[in-house]
Amino acid sequence: KKNLVPMINNRLNSISSNETVFNDSKIIYQDALQKSGHNGHLQWDQSTSTPHHTRTRRRRAIIWFNPPFSENVTTKIGKEFFKLLEKHFPPRHKFHKILNRNNVKLSYSCTPNIGSMIKSHNRKTLDRTEENQTLPCNCRNKEQCLLDGQCRAKAVVYQATISDTTESFSYIGISEPEVKKRISKHKNSMKYREHEQDTELSKKFWEMK
């Protein structure tokens, strides 16, 4: 790289506090550059060294007073509030440095009215009701639906029984998602041996098989 030597030189200058530190640190970099075929020399440059950081100004601590806004109130709340502030916290008061016009600000709080709160509540309730409604069956052949058109119901408690010539096993489960998806998972776990550990029903199935 053509700019490799200037890049290293600028970097060393920026992290060195003075020329002595720079000269002590540049030796290893200078040797590495010469071994790599670079003939440039690293030199101290005061203009690129790290400047002294100026002291940051501390942010003023602001206390906010947020009275609720109402068009029915005719009193100038803000004006009266600051009158009380100046009356009870004069310049000679021990808390004047904290409670004064420079540190205390006022901003009206625009809270929603009762009408909008009721509408919001009703909307959430209705949306929740729609979520709980069972979706229509989407089986390709609805006549062969295992649950008579209720295969997309949620939060269903179900029972499955498997048996062979010597043993019978009953499994009771609960499906939070659509029960159709849970049945599909059971079928898949009993079809492929690598899914044997997916459910307790599949474990027993492969044990009995």
C-alpha positions as CSV (number, residue, x, y, z in Angstrom):
1,K,0.0,0.0,0.0
2,K,1.4,3.4,-0.9
3,N,-0.3,5.2,2.0
4,L,0.7,2.6,4.6
5,V,3.6,4.6,6.0
6,P,1.6,7.8,6.4
7,M,-1.3,5.9,7.9
8,I,0.9,4.3,10.6
9,N,2.7,7.6,11.2
10,N,-0.6,9.4,11.8
11,R,-1.9,6.7,14.0
12,L,1.2,6.7,16.2
13,N,1.1,10.4,16.5
14,S,-2.6,10.4,17.4
15,I,-2.1,7.9,20.3
16,S,1.2,9.3,21.6
17,S,1.0,12.0,24.3
18,N,4.5,13.4,23.5
19,E,7.6,13.0,21.3
20,T,9.3,10.7,23.8
21,V,6.5,8.2,23.8
22,F,6.3,8.4,20.0
23,N,10.0,7.6,19.6
24,D,9.8,4.7,22.0
25,S,6.8,3.2,20.2
26,K,7.9,3.7,16.6
27,I,10.9,1.3,16.7
28,I,8.9,-1.9,16.3
29,Y,6.8,-0.3,13.5
30,Q,9.8,1.1,11.7
31,D,11.6,-2.3,11.7
32,A,8.4,-4.0,10.4
33,L,8.1,-1.5,7.6
34,Q,11.7,-1.9,6.5
35,K,11.4,-5.7,6.4
36,S,8.3,-5.3,4.2
37,G,10.1,-3.2,1.7
38,H,8.8,0.3,2.8
39,N,11.5,3.0,2.9
40,G,9.5,5.7,4.6
41,H,10.4,7.0,8.1
42,L,8.1,7.6,11.0
43,Q,8.4,11.1,12.3
44,W,6.8,13.0,15.2
45,D,4.2,15.6,14.2
46,Q,2.9,17.8,17.0
47,S,-0.2,18.9,14.9
48,T,-1.6,15.4,14.7
49,S,-1.1,14.4,18.3
50,T,-4.1,13.9,20.6
51,P,-5.3,17.3,21.8
52,H,-6.2,17.9,25.4
53,H,-9.9,17.4,25.9
54,T,-11.9,20.4,27.1
55,R,-14.0,19.9,30.1
56,T,-17.6,19.1,29.2
57,R,-20.3,21.3,30.6
58,R,-22.6,19.6,33.0
59,R,-26.2,19.5,31.9
60,R,-28.7,21.4,33.9
61,A,-31.1,19.2,36.0
62,I,-34.6,20.2,34.9
63,I,-37.7,19.5,37.1
64,W,-40.9,19.3,35.0
65,F,-44.4,20.1,36.2
66,N,-47.0,18.5,33.9
67,P,-50.6,19.5,34.8
68,P,-53.3,17.9,32.7
69,F,-54.7,20.1,30.0
70,S,-58.4,20.9,29.9
71,E,-60.3,23.5,27.8
72,N,-62.7,23.9,30.6
73,V,-60.1,25.4,32.9
74,T,-59.8,29.2,32.4
75,T,-57.2,29.8,35.1
76,K,-53.7,30.4,33.7
77,I,-52.1,27.5,35.5
78,G,-48.6,28.2,34.4
79,K,-48.6,31.8,35.4
80,E,-50.0,31.0,38.9
81,F,-47.6,28.2,39.4
82,F,-44.5,30.3,38.8
83,K,-45.9,33.0,41.1
84,L,-46.1,30.5,43.9
85,L,-42.6,29.2,43.0
86,E,-41.2,32.8,43.4
87,K,-43.2,33.5,46.5
88,H,-42.2,30.3,48.5
89,F,-38.6,29.9,47.1
90,P,-37.1,33.5,47.0
91,P,-33.4,34.0,46.3
92,R,-32.4,33.7,50.0
93,H,-34.3,30.4,50.4
94,K,-32.0,27.3,50.9
95,F,-33.8,25.5,48.1
96,H,-33.7,28.4,45.6
97,K,-30.8,26.8,43.7
98,I,-33.0,23.8,42.9
99,L,-36.5,25.4,42.6
100,N,-36.3,28.4,40.4
101,R,-37.4,29.5,37.0
102,N,-34.2,28.2,35.4
103,N,-34.5,24.7,36.8
104,V,-38.3,24.2,36.8
105,K,-40.3,24.0,33.6
106,L,-43.9,23.5,32.8
107,S,-45.5,21.5,30.1
108,Y,-49.2,20.5,29.8
109,S,-50.0,16.8,29.8
110,C,-52.6,16.0,27.1
111,T,-54.2,12.8,28.4
112,P,-56.9,11.0,26.3
113,N,-60.5,11.8,27.1
114,I,-63.0,9.2,28.4
115,G,-64.5,8.7,24.9
116,S,-61.2,7.7,23.3
117,M,-60.3,5.4,26.3
118,I,-63.6,3.6,25.9
119,K,-63.2,3.2,22.2
120,S,-59.7,1.9,22.7
121,H,-60.9,-0.6,25.3
122,N,-63.7,-1.8,23.1
123,R,-61.4,-2.2,20.1
124,K,-59.0,-4.4,22.1
125,T,-61.8,-6.5,23.5
126,L,-63.3,-7.1,20.0
127,D,-60.0,-7.9,18.5
128,R,-59.4,-10.5,21.3
129,T,-62.8,-12.0,20.6
130,E,-62.0,-12.4,16.9
131,E,-58.7,-14.1,17.8
132,N,-60.5,-16.7,19.9
133,Q,-63.0,-17.5,17.1
134,T,-62.3,-20.8,15.4
135,L,-61.3,-20.4,11.7
136,P,-63.1,-22.5,9.1
137,C,-61.8,-25.9,8.1
138,N,-59.3,-25.7,5.2
139,C,-58.9,-29.5,4.6
140,R,-58.8,-30.4,0.9
141,N,-61.5,-33.0,1.4
142,K,-63.8,-31.5,4.1
143,E,-65.8,-34.7,4.3
144,Q,-62.7,-36.5,5.6
145,C,-61.9,-33.9,8.2
146,L,-60.9,-35.7,11.4
147,L,-62.7,-33.2,13.6
148,D,-65.9,-32.5,11.6
149,G,-64.8,-29.1,10.4
150,Q,-63.2,-28.0,13.8
151,C,-59.7,-28.9,12.9
152,R,-58.4,-25.3,13.3
153,A,-59.7,-24.9,16.9
154,K,-57.1,-23.7,19.5
155,A,-56.5,-24.6,23.1
156,V,-58.0,-28.1,22.6
157,V,-57.6,-31.0,25.1
158,Y,-57.5,-34.3,23.1
159,Q,-57.0,-38.0,23.6
160,A,-55.2,-40.4,21.3
161,T,-55.1,-44.2,21.7
162,I,-52.6,-46.6,20.1
163,S,-52.6,-50.4,20.5
164,D,-51.1,-53.6,19.3
165,T,-52.0,-57.2,19.8
166,T,-50.7,-57.2,23.4
167,E,-50.9,-53.6,24.7
168,S,-53.0,-50.4,24.5
169,F,-51.8,-46.9,25.4
170,S,-53.9,-43.7,25.8
171,Y,-52.3,-40.3,25.5
172,I,-54.0,-37.1,26.7
173,G,-52.6,-33.8,25.4
174,I,-53.4,-30.1,25.0
175,S,-52.9,-28.1,21.9
176,E,-52.4,-24.3,22.2
177,P,-52.0,-23.8,18.4
178,E,-54.5,-25.2,15.9
179,V,-55.2,-28.8,16.8
180,K,-54.7,-29.7,13.1
181,K,-51.0,-28.7,13.4
182,R,-50.6,-30.9,16.5
183,I,-52.1,-33.9,14.8
184,S,-49.8,-33.4,11.9
185,K,-46.8,-33.3,14.2
186,H,-48.0,-36.6,15.8
187,K,-48.3,-38.2,12.4
188,N,-44.9,-37.0,11.4
189,S,-43.2,-38.3,14.6
190,M,-44.8,-41.7,14.1
191,K,-43.8,-41.9,10.4
192,Y,-40.1,-41.0,10.7
193,R,-37.9,-42.7,13.3
194,E,-35.6,-39.6,13.7
195,H,-38.6,-37.7,15.3
196,E,-39.2,-40.4,17.9
197,Q,-38.4,-38.1,20.8
198,D,-40.7,-35.3,19.7
199,T,-43.7,-36.4,21.8
200,E,-44.5,-38.9,24.5
201,L,-47.0,-40.5,22.1
202,S,-44.3,-41.1,19.5
203,K,-41.9,-42.5,22.1
204,K,-44.5,-45.1,23.1
205,F,-45.4,-45.8,19.5
206,W,-41.9,-46.7,18.5
207,E,-41.4,-48.7,21.7
208,M,-44.5,-50.8,20.9
209,K,-43.6,-51.2,17.2
